Amino acid sequence: MWLTALALLACKNDHIEPAEQVFQGGTIYLDAGTPVDTIAVSGGVVVATGAAVEPLVSESTEIIDLDNGVAYP
């Protein structure tokens, strides 16, 4: 949940840095909590999850389809 808040705070800036990578299309476990289906990563750090990922996607973002797999970043 705090990752979503972090992404929302970043969106308040005039300039939003795009995510380097987006992982989607599977089940992603970040911790013992509820899994998510999409994450954005920049500098090796998860910067957003779920719907908060969309504003961080640009032409330079690498989109990685998990093909219904499971990820543990």
C-alpha positions in Angstrom: 0.0 0.0 0.0 2.8 2.4 0.8 4.1 1.9 -2.8 0.9 3.2 -4.2 1.2 6.2 -1.9 4.8 6.8 -3.1 3.7 6.7 -6.7 0.9 9.2 -6.0 3.3 11.6 -4.3 5.6 11.3 -7.3 2.7 12.2 -9.6 2.4 15.6 -7.8 5.8 16.7 -9.2 5.9 18.7 -12.5 8.2 16.1 -14.0 7.4 12.4 -13.6 10.3 10.0 -14.3 9.0 7.0 -16.3 9.5 3.5 -15.0 12.3 1.5 -16.4 10.3 -1.7 -16.4 6.7 -2.8 -15.9 5.9 -6.4 -15.0 2.3 -7.4 -15.7 0.0 -10.3 -16.6 0.7 -12.5 -13.6 0.7 -12.7 -9.8 3.4 -10.7 -8.0 4.1 -11.2 -4.3 5.9 -8.3 -2.8 5.6 -9.5 0.8 3.3 -11.7 2.9 0.3 -9.4 2.0 -2.1 -9.5 -0.9 -0.5 -10.1 -4.3 -0.6 -7.5 -7.1 -0.9 -8.0 -10.8 1.3 -5.1 -12.0 4.4 -3.4 -10.7 6.6 -0.6 -12.0 10.4 -0.7 -11.3 13.0 2.0 -11.5 16.6 1.7 -10.3 15.9 -1.8 -9.1 13.2 -0.6 -6.8 9.4 -1.1 -7.0 8.0 2.4 -7.4 4.3 1.7 -8.0 1.7 -1.1 -8.1 -1.7 -1.7 -9.6 -3.4 1.3 -11.2 -0.7 3.7 -10.0 1.7 2.1 -12.6 -0.1 3.6 -15.7 1.1 7.2 -15.3 4.7 5.9 -15.1 4.7 4.1 -18.5 6.4 5.8 -21.4 7.8 4.7 -24.8 11.1 3.9 -23.1 9.5 1.6 -20.5 10.2 -2.1 -21.0 7.0 -4.0 -20.6 7.5 -7.6 -19.3 4.5 -10.0 -19.7 4.6 -12.6 -16.9 2.3 -14.9 -19.1 0.1 -15.8 -16.0 3.2 -16.8 -14.1 4.2 -15.9 -10.5 6.9 -13.4 -9.5 8.7 -12.8 -6.3 10.8 -9.6 -6.9 
